[in-house]
């Protein structure tokens, strides 16, 4: 199946979309290597997708393997309401609205936790608390898949900062738990250290080839 057809199939699963939501998801699909990230996710068990937005990635995971039970969580209640319209067609996906830092403790044990481009809006202390909760949620052999932006190449990092400033502070198409929005980016070495401190073995995968964003994925595996 081609990328265009795959995206068309995903969008058709929503009963109705505003032009704004449709455009947001199309852009998100084009600028983020979701298919490559999805290939890193186990094909069965509970999958927690924290910061799920409209549910596009969660829908991909649910469609990709019927043995997955995907649970998406996001701060933006409007986006979650839209994502919840998918559940009639996909019995192996569900969504909850709320701050992931508050809800994480009540979520079930998981074979995988996915966090795609969320932590840059989360204060450093909360990032660390959430990472601890996620590591504790993982079953033996489970994986935490953390998609972030690398600090290099610097021109890509700058373009990403510029884009996020426009999306969060100007257009307000990305929700934040803070009234005064700050960005909380970390270098790769810090992310690796934080994951290792929580007992996870870490693999770092660069996915920025062909993209103007400095995409990087940290795969933390629980022994």
Secondary structure, DSSP 8 states (H G I E B T S, - for coil): --HHHHHHHHHHTSS---HHHHHHHHHHHHHS-HHHHHTTS-SSEEEEEET-TTSHHHHHHHHH-TTEEEEEEES-HHHHHHHGGGTTT-TTEEEEES-HHHHGGGS--EEEEEEES-GGGS-HHHHHHHHHHHHHHEEEEEEEEEEEE-S-SHHHHHHHHHHHIIIIIIS--S--S-SS-------HHHHHHHHHHTTEEEEEEE--TTSSS-EEEEEEEE-
